[in-house]
């Protein structure tokens, strides 16, 4: 569901304006042109703000408890947009009260990769779950699907629970790589998630911990719970998909494996790799 008033051409023009402004800023700094650097900064910020404001807002998933949609802005035009950068502001209407966190995966479908100038952590090519999250009360993961203009396929994995677990027990939203939280008592912290992933969905489906959006519903309808004897894709379209089970990172025309999280804490030395 793309916003008709915002085309790929519009988006690419804004990104080109921003890149040009950043280049002008650097030239002004080198030339000690403070006024020019200020104007270039304002132009870059204006282009970024317009880009973020005009991105389509789409249905990423639906709550299995209430049926309410989970909506969020999204850049379907390519991986090179600022939306994909860690920490980017992503507009989201008020989510269902049961919503916990959104994770995701991007299957590149063998297509050419065009990533941002900085790294974007897009996840694996197939859906997965985080067992620790599914162990929190009645938390349920719902898998959805989105198409991207370059031919990539996105899998959203949204977690819902009623009641919701404490904020400190959740994890980073996709495609962010860290998670900042604040408790009801005003205490907070920042975490780099290291929870292991599980690509074997079948046991979680039979336990009722993994559901999925009905194909063709635009992620607006959750399929009923699967039978405990589920066997294959005829009953769940996301079982045994082919694709890279790696934590993929893209930059420019390069793609590499960041390494799957295994529970080991991230150290300062790891961040310098």
N, C-alpha and C positions, 0 to 999 in steps of 0.2 A: 504494500500500500504506500506508494510514493506520493509526495505532495506535488501536484501539477505545477505549482508556481516555483518549484526549485528543481531544475534539471541538472544533469551531470555537467553540462556546459556552464551553467551558472556557478556550480560548485567549483569547477576547475578554474574559472575566472577569478573567484575569490581567493583560492589558494595561490594562484599566480600573483595576484595583487599583494598578498601577504608576503610571499617569497621576495618579490621585488622590493617591498618596503624594508624587509630585514636586510637585504643586500645594501640598500641605500643607507640604512642605519650604520652598518659596519664601515662603509666608505666614509661617512660623516665622522665617525669616531676616529678613524685613522687620520682624517684631515683636520681634527680638532674643531669641527663645525657643530657646536652644541645645539644651536637652533635647528639645524637640519636634522640632527639626530633625534631631537624631540618630535619634529614633524613626522619623521619616518616611524618612530615608535607609535605615535598616535594612528598613523595609517595602518600599521600592522595590527594593532589592537582592534581597530574598527573592522578590518577585513575578517579577523578571527571571530569577533562578536557577531557579525552578520552571518557568517558560516554556521556558527553554533545555533543561532536563532532560527535559521531557515531550514535546518535539517528536518526531515520527516519524523513525526512521532508515530511509532507503530506498536502493535501488540506483540510483545515478546513471549507472553505465556498467559496462563489463566490459573486462578487458584482452585485447587481440587476440593477445598472446603466450602467456598462461597460462590465459585463460578465467576468472580470478578476478574477483569483483565488486568494484566501487568503491562503498562505502557511506558515507553521510553524513547527518547530521540535516538536516531541511528544513522550512520553514514553507510548506505548500501552501494555507494559508487566506487569505492576502492579502499585499500588499506593504508593509503598515503595521507589520509585526512587527519587533522588534529584530534578528532573524536577517539581515535585508536590509541592516543598517547596516554601513558599512565598519569592519573590525576586530573585528566581533562574534565571540565564541567559538562555533564550530560543531563539535559532537561528531562525530568520525569514527573508526570502528573502524580497526584497522591496515589500510592499503591494500595492494594488490599491490606487490611490491618494484619493479615497473616503472613505477609511477605517478609522473608528473612534476607536473602541474598541471591544475586544472579551470577551464574557462571556460564562459560561458553566454549565453543570449539569452532574452528573454521576449516572445512575441507577445501583444499585448493583445487581439487578436481584436475590436477595436472596442468593447470593454466599458468601463464606467466605471472610472476610475482612482481608487483610494484608496491613497495612499502615506503614508509616515511623516511625522512633524513635521520631521525632518531629511531631507536628501537621501539617496536610494538610487540608485546607478548600476546599472541592470538590464541594460544592454547593448542591442543591436539587437533587431529582431523576428525575424530569421532567422539560421540558423547561419552561421558564418564560421570562417576559420582564420588563424593567425598564421604567415606564411611563415618568419620567422626560426626559430621553434621547429621547424617541420617540416624545416628544413635541418640540424638537429643530429642527426647519426648516423642511426639507423633510427627516429627518433621518428615515431609514428603517432597521429593524432587519431581518436577514436571519438565519433560523434554519438549522443546518446540523446534521449529525449522524456519529459516529465512533464506531467501535467495539474494545474491549480490550481483550487481550489473556485470562485473568481470567474469561471472560464471562460477564463482565460489559458492559453497553452501555453508550456511551457519547453523549450528545447533545451539540453542539456548537451553540451559539447565537451571531452572528457577526453583528455589527452596521455599516452602511454605510450612507454617506450623501454627497450631492453636492449642495452648498459648505459645507465644514466641519465646525462644530461648533468650537469655541475657545477651546484650549487645556484645560483651567481651568474648562470648563463645562463638561468634560468627566468623566470617572470613572476608577477604577482599572481593569486591564486585569485579566482574570481568569487564574490560580487559586490564583493570588496575593490577598492580603487583604488590601493593601494601594496603593495609586496612587501619584506618583511624576511627576509634570509637569513643563514645562517652556514655557512662552509665547514668541511671536515674539520679544518682547522688552527685553527679557532676565530675566524677573521676573518669579519667580517660587514658588512652595510650595508643601507640602505633605498633602494628605487628606486620612482619613479613611472613605470610602463610607458608607452612611447610607440611601441611597435612597430606598424607599419601592419597593418590587417586586410585579408583577401581574401575576398570573398563568392562568387567564382567557384570553386565546389568541383570542377567537372568535371576540370580538369587534375590536381588533387591526387588525385582518386579513381583516375584512369587510371594514375597513378604508384604506386598502392598506399599512399599516405600518409594517405588518409582512408578510414575504414571507418564502419560504423554498427551500432547494435543492431537486432536483428530486431524489427520492429513487433509489438506484442502479447506480447513476451517479458519485459516488465517490466525492460528494460535488462539482462537477465541473459545474453543470448546475442549474440555478435557475428556479423554476416552474413559470409559468405565474401568474399574479394576480388572486386571487380567486374571484368567483362571490360574490356579496354583500349579497346573500341569503344563504351563506354557512351554512350547517347544521351539518356535522359530519366528521368522519375519512375518508369517501370515497372521500372527497374533500380536506382534509388536514390530513396527517397521524399523526399530533402532537396534535390534539384536544383530550381533555378528557383522557389523558393517566393516568394510575394508577401509584402511587408512592408517596414517602414521599415529602411533600411540606414543607421542613425544610432546614435550612442552616447546612448541614452535615459537620462534622469534623471527620477525622480518625487519629488514632495513634495506632500503633501496631495492636492488634485484636479488638480494641474498636472503636465504632462509637457513636457520640452524636450530639444533636442539639445545635448549637451555638446561635440560636435565630434569627428569621427573622428581617432584618433591617426595622425600622418603621419611620425613619426620625429624631429620637432623636439623638443629638450629642453624640459621643463617648467621655467619660471622662477618665482621668488617672486611676480612680478607676476601670472602666470597664476592662481596660487592665490587671489588677491584678487578675481578677476572674479566 
